[in-house]
Amino acid sequence: MAYKRPDVRALCRRRLGDLTSPYKWTDDQVNQWINDSISAYSIHFPQTLSNTINCTDDVRDYALPAGIMQIRSVEYPDGEDPPEYLYRREITHPDFWEVDGFYAFKAATTNKSIGTLYISEEPSTGEDIIVIYDGEHTYMDDDDTDELTVMERHLDLIILYVRMAAYQELATTESANPDPTTLMSGTLELNAFRASREYRIALAAFLKKDTPNSSAFAQWNMDTHDRIY
């Protein structure tokens, strides 16, 4: 099922018990928390994307899409059978520019900068580079067009995050001007803690279930030069 922003917002309001207008939390507040939850989700479950780069004669550095987190593979040149992939090597390696078959990745360091891909050989116009990478999930900024890219079975993580954020705001607002004659501040802090715990328990469960090889041990084949400690 495709979820647009009003669909996700309605699910969040249902979990919050905020179903009747005038709402306790505005659409702008809930929309912001939804995007915050997507940002947090992307750290643990990025989406795998593909980008095709059209090469230019002798140009060995190319801008990468915004939101790229890590590169999974670099195929160059495109169209070979079987496919040919470049090995990763640090750009500071003394042989990087002298030996073909390698790429380097420089990640963006600010909101205004972009990631850069470097390849060790000089390409030709007409060749393509295929980059498979992990990227952030798409933020939801428009009610009519944007669709949630989070896996449907993980939708509850988005809803639980929004619930946690809403309860944290309630607790923060009360603690800024507490009423000393009631236990409201302590109650709201406890509710915020419980919401945070529920979110983190759900996140841990999904990570254990859906992270590749999360319950497997890697096998290391030793050779005659490996030492045993």
Summary of the structure (lengths in Angstrom):
residues: 229
radius of gyration: 23.7
end to end distance: 52.8
largest distance: 75.7
contacts: 596
relative contact order: 0.18
helix: 36%
strand: 18%
